[in-house]
């Protein structure tokens, strides 16, 4: 998250000023600076400390805006909540504000103004969060690679401290702030857990103390400070409670036994633990409805303060206790029935809330404001005294968050979100409306301009897999994991019996409407496409099944409706992992008989991932596809001929889905943009495509994986669904920022130099120039004595040799695609073929066609495992005869002469192009080349080192297990 220096300096000055006031009034139970701090901290200046107790520049919990106007996408809203994490009440007097987590962002949600402030900075899903007692400081943490712990100022909404990789074994699973807010306890999420205590108000880069936990205590998942003594903590797993004591430079802990035989009764699985109000005793709640009371044993010296033991088992209630917390003089429990109960310090019930019809309680957070003393209900004691307590926020396991106003027992629902994977999202074609559906069967429709829910519907026992609006906005089609399809009224979300279909038992993965809304097509996991047609009988319209066809033998990746070039008649295409593009004959298809018009193989080795119609930027009409090899291709919509190959976005994973943004008022006339998602990112690409890396950008959207995306009708917003994180994120698109970034990348060839090893002044580029001009000489004849014709172009026939000289070995089909791309690049405009190419055009051609990352060791290993056998050591290998047979019989067949020429050249038997001696026949040369130079069993090391001549390479510790070979060592053989 970005913030300006003025805000930062103002905040730090405030912290320093307040620190001078609080340092003189420290609680005597807190570790003394002179006695207990590490030597590094003893010399720290007061001015270098942040004050955790300062009031700051504002008493309002409304954060300042920190939006970044220099990115092409800005996170604008987060729909959804991580139900596994607690929800905290930040303020509820004049502004009702809560804190929760959604995917990898923290959300400060102001229910009063219906606004959000998003705490961005994590690259992994947030795994835990906590707040200070005064709600001034917020802490978020994640677990995973390069985990972070970030401390935020709730008044300004900016981060004031970031702890990098403080739990390198796996990130964080729980956090706790001491009452004085100076110490932060972090519980690790690694297999071997560590607890570390940080003085985050200082500038030290190391924790005060760290202790390692034994595996026999179970996986600890909760930690809390003693509110009366900041040197004491406790944590618990499902079976063990640990008590900690901070000394001068160490953190010690004790693990008192808690077994069923301790009390001769079933204790139950532990849920949460807290310190009693008096600070000496502690309480532990279990799912058996019991409360375990812990008390001190032995002396009271500092070395014995952790010596607690379970002295009493209190059968508090029959229902499992899921939450245990304290406020003022009350002990509060939340249980699996959604009931909230208040007990006094002697465990007598004072009051309870059971009429709210909630499900299992996940967290309870009380307001920081003290309540007034009048207007309350009576408690359930004999004296019938007023039951005075604070307002509180409750979250449940079904992702519902409510606010309870203690005066009058008023319940207010703040959030009601999806609690199962959210797989589907779609935007209305004419209004600011977005629909989203999840595996919990909940379908919700939002007005994303006002952030209000318009309508919702629950489909019992059904998992929503995908949804789509028709182009007119009248229908909303919903596909389920069971194979059912419901066509709903887009306004009421209701459907009649004729709008419900069950074609198969396979999950529906894609839904598309034709542009005239007369056809609807679905693709399912059974590799079949189903088409419905809207029919009118006696003035009433209803949908009828036109047919179903198993058109692919591998999973279908995308389906697409369009129109013909010379007719407005609808046409339907599908593309699958079998690399085939299938077009359906809608005109001649009849009831229960869906016909195929044609089927074309698009790729040799790459797997298409998605497709869309290319906008009218040229006189030709194209279908745009993306593949798992980071390439995008343009295919003529009529002939299906590959017309152009381009390097796609390379942000860690291939493009999974693409959508052309609708033209908005902000767009320039004739300007088009492409929204796309990868495995975990969302991005924008400027069209037309040309391989320029500066014309695209991407941001992390869902670390656990993004399932789909949708664009608003005006192209201003992009919505991404995170599936397993149960959230949908709304991204505001800034096209001017993207255009500015593209302009800063440079003009002409400047952006492409960054994709060449060494850049414009590197050795590789100079070799490229030398080879290019050598091809001119080669075309005119190396030994020619005639006057040379100086030119900046080379014939198209020289391009294959030049590609291979630079380390890129395309297949014959790829060479044909290159020839067609160059030859027909201007044909639609001029009617003439292009027969030569200059250096600038060749560089772009080379960069767009060569492999994005070369060949990895894992790819070669996988090839040997698929094609070969295993030797005595279990290593994959190929028999020599089988290798020769595969080269001559599979894929692009090589003749025997080509095999001989290739191997004899590679093995150094003769130079390339050298002819056999007249007295030596081909069989003798083959026998020599293959029998004496190639072993009978070819391992991966033999193939790469002995035959191909690539130096052996090893994987360095800490490096990726799939290192790419550099461009000069890449090998692309004919597909086998």
Secondary structure as the mmCIF struct_conf table of DSSP 4:
data_model
#
loop_
_struct_conf.conf_type_id
_struct_conf.id
_struct_conf.beg_label_comp_id
_struct_conf.beg_label_asym_id
_struct_conf.beg_label_seq_id
_struct_conf.end_label_comp_id
_struct_conf.end_label_asym_id
_struct_conf.end_label_seq_id
HELX_RH_AL_P HELX_RH_AL_P1 UNK A 5 UNK A 22
HELX_RH_3T_P HELX_RH_3T_P1 UNK A 23 UNK A 25
TURN_TY1_P TURN_TY1_P1 UNK A 28 UNK A 29
BEND BEND1 UNK A 30 UNK A 30
HELX_LH_PP_P HELX_LH_PP_P1 UNK A 31 UNK A 32
HELX_RH_AL_P HELX_RH_AL_P2 UNK A 33 UNK A 36
BEND BEND2 UNK A 37 UNK A 37
HELX_RH_AL_P HELX_RH_AL_P3 UNK A 39 UNK A 42
TURN_TY1_P TURN_TY1_P2 UNK A 43 UNK A 43
HELX_RH_3T_P HELX_RH_3T_P2 UNK A 46 UNK A 48
HELX_LH_PP_P HELX_LH_PP_P2 UNK A 49 UNK A 51
TURN_TY1_P TURN_TY1_P3 UNK A 52 UNK A 53
BEND BEND3 UNK A 57 UNK A 57
BEND BEND4 UNK A 59 UNK A 59
HELX_LH_PP_P HELX_LH_PP_P3 UNK A 63 UNK A 65
TURN_TY1_P TURN_TY1_P4 UNK A 69 UNK A 70
BEND BEND5 UNK A 71 UNK A 72
STRN STRN1 UNK A 73 UNK A 79
TURN_TY1_P TURN_TY1_P5 UNK A 83 UNK A 84
BEND BEND6 UNK A 85 UNK A 85
STRN STRN2 UNK A 88 UNK A 92
BEND BEND7 UNK A 93 UNK A 95
STRN STRN3 UNK A 96 UNK A 102
TURN_TY1_P TURN_TY1_P6 UNK A 103 UNK A 104
STRN STRN4 UNK A 105 UNK A 110
TURN_TY1_P TURN_TY1_P7 UNK A 111 UNK A 114
STRN STRN5 UNK A 115 UNK A 119
BEND BEND8 UNK A 123 UNK A 124
STRN STRN6 UNK A 126 UNK A 131
TURN_TY1_P TURN_TY1_P8 UNK A 133 UNK A 134
BEND BEND9 UNK A 135 UNK A 135
STRN STRN7 UNK A 137 UNK A 142
BEND BEND10 UNK A 144 UNK A 144
TURN_TY1_P TURN_TY1_P9 UNK A 145 UNK A 146
STRN STRN8 UNK A 148 UNK A 153
TURN_TY1_P TURN_TY1_P10 UNK A 154 UNK A 157
STRN STRN9 UNK A 158 UNK A 164
BEND BEND11 UNK A 165 UNK A 165
TURN_TY1_P TURN_TY1_P11 UNK A 166 UNK A 170
STRN STRN10 UNK A 172 UNK A 177
TURN_TY1_P TURN_TY1_P12 UNK A 179 UNK A 180
BEND BEND12 UNK A 181 UNK A 181
STRN STRN11 UNK A 183 UNK A 188
BEND BEND13 UNK A 190 UNK A 192
STRN STRN12 UNK A 194 UNK A 199
TURN_TY1_P TURN_TY1_P13 UNK A 200 UNK A 201
BEND BEND14 UNK A 202 UNK A 202
BEND BEND15 UNK A 205 UNK A 206
BEND BEND16 UNK A 208 UNK A 208
STRN STRN13 UNK A 209 UNK A 212
HELX_LH_PP_P HELX_LH_PP_P4 UNK A 213 UNK A 214
HELX_RH_3T_P HELX_RH_3T_P3 UNK A 215 UNK A 217
STRN STRN14 UNK A 222 UNK A 226
TURN_TY1_P TURN_TY1_P14 UNK A 227 UNK A 228
STRN STRN15 UNK A 229 UNK A 236
BEND BEND17 UNK A 238 UNK A 239
STRN STRN16 UNK A 241 UNK A 246
BEND BEND18 UNK A 248 UNK A 249
STRN STRN17 UNK A 251 UNK A 254
HELX_RH_AL_P HELX_RH_AL_P4 UNK A 260 UNK A 263
TURN_TY1_P TURN_TY1_P15 UNK A 264 UNK A 264
BEND BEND19 UNK A 265 UNK A 265
STRN STRN18 UNK A 270 UNK A 275
TURN_TY1_P TURN_TY1_P16 UNK A 277 UNK A 278
BEND BEND20 UNK A 279 UNK A 280
STRN STRN19 UNK A 282 UNK A 286
TURN_TY1_P TURN_TY1_P17 UNK A 287 UNK A 288
BEND BEND21 UNK A 289 UNK A 289
STRN STRN20 UNK A 290 UNK A 296
BEND BEND22 UNK A 298 UNK A 298
BEND BEND23 UNK A 301 UNK A 301
HELX_RH_3T_P HELX_RH_3T_P4 UNK A 302 UNK A 304
TURN_TY1_P TURN_TY1_P18 UNK A 305 UNK A 306
STRN STRN21 UNK A 308 UNK A 315
BEND BEND24 UNK A 318 UNK A 319
HELX_LH_PP_P HELX_LH_PP_P5 UNK A 320 UNK A 320
STRN STRN22 UNK A 321 UNK A 327
TURN_TY1_P TURN_TY1_P19 UNK A 328 UNK A 329
STRN STRN23 UNK A 330 UNK A 335
TURN_TY1_P TURN_TY1_P20 UNK A 336 UNK A 337
BEND BEND25 UNK A 338 UNK A 338
STRN STRN24 UNK A 340 UNK A 343
TURN_TY1_P TURN_TY1_P21 UNK A 345 UNK A 346
BEND BEND26 UNK A 347 UNK A 347
STRN STRN25 UNK A 349 UNK A 353
BEND BEND27 UNK A 356 UNK A 356
BEND BEND28 UNK A 360 UNK A 360
STRN STRN26 UNK A 361 UNK A 366
BEND BEND29 UNK A 368 UNK A 369
HELX_LH_PP_P HELX_LH_PP_P6 UNK A 370 UNK A 372
BEND BEND30 UNK A 373 UNK A 375
STRN STRN27 UNK A 378 UNK A 378
BEND BEND31 UNK A 380 UNK A 381
TURN_TY1_P TURN_TY1_P22 UNK A 382 UNK A 383
STRN STRN28 UNK A 386 UNK A 386
STRN STRN29 UNK A 392 UNK A 396
TURN_TY1_P TURN_TY1_P23 UNK A 397 UNK A 398
BEND BEND32 UNK A 399 UNK A 399
STRN STRN30 UNK A 400 UNK A 405
TURN_TY1_P TURN_TY1_P24 UNK A 406 UNK A 409
STRN STRN31 UNK A 410 UNK A 416
BEND BEND33 UNK A 420 UNK A 420
STRN STRN32 UNK A 422 UNK A 427
BEND BEND34 UNK A 429 UNK A 432
STRN STRN33 UNK A 433 UNK A 438
TURN_TY1_P TURN_TY1_P25 UNK A 439 UNK A 440
BEND BEND35 UNK A 441 UNK A 441
STRN STRN34 UNK A 442 UNK A 447
TURN_TY1_P TURN_TY1_P26 UNK A 448 UNK A 451
STRN STRN35 UNK A 452 UNK A 458
TURN_TY1_P TURN_TY1_P27 UNK A 460 UNK A 461
STRN STRN36 UNK A 464 UNK A 469
TURN_TY1_P TURN_TY1_P28 UNK A 471 UNK A 472
BEND BEND36 UNK A 473 UNK A 474
STRN STRN37 UNK A 475 UNK A 480
TURN_TY1_P TURN_TY1_P29 UNK A 481 UNK A 482
BEND BEND37 UNK A 483 UNK A 483
STRN STRN38 UNK A 484 UNK A 489
TURN_TY1_P TURN_TY1_P30 UNK A 490 UNK A 492
HELX_RH_3T_P HELX_RH_3T_P5 UNK A 497 UNK A 499
STRN STRN39 UNK A 500 UNK A 502
BEND BEND38 UNK A 505 UNK A 506
HELX_LH_PP_P HELX_LH_PP_P7 UNK A 507 UNK A 507
STRN STRN40 UNK A 508 UNK A 513
TURN_TY1_P TURN_TY1_P31 UNK A 515 UNK A 516
BEND BEND39 UNK A 517 UNK A 518
STRN STRN41 UNK A 519 UNK A 524
TURN_TY1_P TURN_TY1_P32 UNK A 525 UNK A 526
BEND BEND40 UNK A 527 UNK A 527
STRN STRN42 UNK A 529 UNK A 537
TURN_TY1_P TURN_TY1_P33 UNK A 538 UNK A 539
STRN STRN43 UNK A 540 UNK A 549
BEND BEND41 UNK A 553 UNK A 554
STRN STRN44 UNK A 556 UNK A 564
TURN_TY1_P TURN_TY1_P34 UNK A 565 UNK A 566
STRN STRN45 UNK A 567 UNK A 576
TURN_TY1_P TURN_TY1_P35 UNK A 577 UNK A 578
BEND BEND42 UNK A 579 UNK A 579
STRN STRN46 UNK A 580 UNK A 590
TURN_TY1_P TURN_TY1_P36 UNK A 591 UNK A 592
STRN STRN47 UNK A 593 UNK A 601
BEND BEND43 UNK A 604 UNK A 605
STRN STRN48 UNK A 608 UNK A 613
HELX_LH_PP_P HELX_LH_PP_P8 UNK A 614 UNK A 615
BEND BEND44 UNK A 616 UNK A 620
STRN STRN49 UNK A 622 UNK A 627
TURN_TY1_P TURN_TY1_P37 UNK A 628 UNK A 629
BEND BEND45 UNK A 630 UNK A 630
STRN STRN50 UNK A 631 UNK A 636
TURN_TY1_P TURN_TY1_P38 UNK A 637 UNK A 639
STRN STRN51 UNK A 642 UNK A 647
BEND BEND46 UNK A 651 UNK A 653
STRN STRN52 UNK A 657 UNK A 660
HELX_LH_PP_P HELX_LH_PP_P9 UNK A 661 UNK A 663
TURN_TY1_P TURN_TY1_P39 UNK A 665 UNK A 666
BEND BEND47 UNK A 667 UNK A 667
HELX_LH_PP_P HELX_LH_PP_P10 UNK A 668 UNK A 668
TURN_TY1_P TURN_TY1_P40 UNK A 669 UNK A 670
STRN STRN53 UNK A 672 UNK A 677
BEND BEND48 UNK A 679 UNK A 680
STRN STRN54 UNK A 681 UNK A 687
BEND BEND49 UNK A 688 UNK A 688
HELX_LH_PP_P HELX_LH_PP_P11 UNK A 689 UNK A 689
HELX_RH_3T_P HELX_RH_3T_P6 UNK A 693 UNK A 695
STRN STRN55 UNK A 696 UNK A 700
TURN_TY1_P TURN_TY1_P41 UNK A 703 UNK A 704
STRN STRN56 UNK A 708 UNK A 711
TURN_TY1_P TURN_TY1_P42 UNK A 713 UNK A 714
BEND BEND50 UNK A 715 UNK A 716
STRN STRN57 UNK A 717 UNK A 721
STRN STRN58 UNK A 723 UNK A 723
TURN_TY1_P TURN_TY1_P43 UNK A 724 UNK A 725
STRN STRN59 UNK A 728 UNK A 733
HELX_RH_AL_P HELX_RH_AL_P5 UNK A 735 UNK A 744
TURN_TY1_P TURN_TY1_P44 UNK A 745 UNK A 745
BEND BEND51 UNK A 747 UNK A 747
TURN_TY1_P TURN_TY1_P45 UNK A 748 UNK A 749
HELX_RH_AL_P HELX_RH_AL_P6 UNK A 750 UNK A 753
TURN_TY1_P TURN_TY1_P46 UNK A 754 UNK A 755
BEND BEND52 UNK A 756 UNK A 756
TURN_TY1_P TURN_TY1_P47 UNK A 757 UNK A 758
TURN_TY1_P TURN_TY1_P48 UNK A 760 UNK A 761
BEND BEND53 UNK A 762 UNK A 762
HELX_RH_AL_P HELX_RH_AL_P7 UNK A 763 UNK A 780
TURN_TY1_P TURN_TY1_P49 UNK A 782 UNK A 783
BEND BEND54 UNK A 786 UNK A 786
HELX_LH_PP_P HELX_LH_PP_P12 UNK A 787 UNK A 788
BEND BEND55 UNK A 792 UNK A 792
STRN STRN60 UNK A 793 UNK A 795
HELX_RH_3T_P HELX_RH_3T_P7 UNK A 796 UNK A 798
HELX_RH_AL_P HELX_RH_AL_P8 UNK A 799 UNK A 805
TURN_TY1_P TURN_TY1_P50 UNK A 806 UNK A 807
HELX_RH_AL_P HELX_RH_AL_P9 UNK A 812 UNK A 823
TURN_TY1_P TURN_TY1_P51 UNK A 824 UNK A 826
HELX_RH_AL_P HELX_RH_AL_P10 UNK A 827 UNK A 830
BEND BEND56 UNK A 831 UNK A 831
STRN STRN61 UNK A 836 UNK A 838
HELX_RH_AL_P HELX_RH_AL_P11 UNK A 839 UNK A 849
BEND BEND57 UNK A 850 UNK A 850
BEND BEND58 UNK A 852 UNK A 853
STRN STRN62 UNK A 856 UNK A 856
HELX_RH_AL_P HELX_RH_AL_P12 UNK A 857 UNK A 867
BEND BEND59 UNK A 868 UNK A 868
STRN STRN63 UNK A 869 UNK A 870
TURN_TY1_P TURN_TY1_P52 UNK A 872 UNK A 873
BEND BEND60 UNK A 874 UNK A 874
STRN STRN64 UNK A 876 UNK A 879
HELX_RH_AL_P HELX_RH_AL_P13 UNK A 880 UNK A 889
BEND BEND61 UNK A 890 UNK A 892
HELX_LH_PP_P HELX_LH_PP_P13 UNK A 893 UNK A 895
HELX_RH_AL_P HELX_RH_AL_P14 UNK A 896 UNK A 906
TURN_TY1_P TURN_TY1_P53 UNK A 907 UNK A 908
BEND BEND62 UNK A 909 UNK A 910
TURN_TY1_P TURN_TY1_P54 UNK A 912 UNK A 913
HELX_LH_PP_P HELX_LH_PP_P14 UNK A 914 UNK A 917
TURN_TY1_P TURN_TY1_P55 UNK A 918 UNK A 919
BEND BEND63 UNK A 920 UNK A 920
HELX_RH_AL_P HELX_RH_AL_P15 UNK A 922 UNK A 927
HELX_RH_PI_P HELX_RH_PI_P1 UNK A 928 UNK A 932
TURN_TY1_P TURN_TY1_P56 UNK A 933 UNK A 933
BEND BEND64 UNK A 934 UNK A 934
BEND BEND65 UNK A 936 UNK A 936
STRN STRN65 UNK A 937 UNK A 939
HELX_RH_AL_P HELX_RH_AL_P16 UNK A 940 UNK A 941
HELX_RH_PI_P HELX_RH_PI_P2 UNK A 942 UNK A 947
BEND BEND66 UNK A 948 UNK A 948
HELX_LH_PP_P HELX_LH_PP_P15 UNK A 950 UNK A 952
HELX_LH_PP_P HELX_LH_PP_P16 UNK A 955 UNK A 956
TURN_TY1_P TURN_TY1_P57 UNK A 957 UNK A 958
BEND BEND67 UNK A 959 UNK A 959
BEND BEND68 UNK A 961 UNK A 962
HELX_LH_PP_P HELX_LH_PP_P17 UNK A 963 UNK A 963
STRN STRN66 UNK A 964 UNK A 964
HELX_LH_PP_P HELX_LH_PP_P18 UNK A 965 UNK A 966
HELX_RH_3T_P HELX_RH_3T_P8 UNK A 967 UNK A 969
HELX_LH_PP_P HELX_LH_PP_P19 UNK A 973 UNK A 975
#
